[in-house]
Amino acid sequence: LVHTHVGDKRKFHLCVSVAGAFLLLNSFKGRDYAGSIVVDNAEFPFLRPTATGKSVINCSMVLRLSKSELRGIEVLGSASRALMQRIFAEAEGSEVLTDEDRNDIIAGLGDWL
């Protein structure tokens, strides 16, 4: 898990490929959408707990960072193997991912699983 700054907000991203593919992590606001995985705060104990006790991983779009953007990124921690398996399964059956995004997630996580 890494963080970036989007405007004045600190955003967290979960790396799903050593090629620089990431999924966005947000605070859970009480409603999830197609292509999202809701997880308890305990999944990322190195982050400040959210008000709802949960976070959501957006598995409907992959953010790609270039090698230059990856330089100096602060790694905050890692996801459990069980969570990586959930993301892999979500990507395999996703109806909201593009083929390119699906392939990047499956190939990237396949390297670690």
Secondary structure, DSSP 8 states (H G I E B T S, - for coil): -EEEEETTEEEEEEEEETTTEEEEEEE--S---TTEEEEEGGGSTTS---TTSEEEEEEEEEEE--HHHHTT--B-----HHHHHHHHHHHHH-SSS-HHHHHHHHHHHHHH-
